Amino acid sequence: MRSSAAAPRPARAGGSAPARRGRPATSPTHPAGKVPLPAGQPREWYETHNRRLKAMRLAIALLDSGVYTPERATDRRIHSVAARIGVHPPSRTTCRVVRALLPAASPR
């Protein structure tokens, strides 16, 4: 019987996972470097991707500020959080995505 720790596994040739070109994360407070987006996608794909990233940043900031449910995440509150963290004002669609990312209130 061979131990998996004794011999390193060979790297996969032509693997399905994309190659990471960013700087590795040094700690939880310092995120990894940016990775370029894949080329050749339709414009809508890039717009949706960037909208989701922005919504995720806003949702995290809302959670950090004590807003835990979609009912409390009004457009006005989302806009004030965006101004506080230095993000351009979100559209109505982005506000909808932010609320979708927040956990629903649990039934009591």
Beta strands, then each sheet from edge to edge (+ up, - down):
end
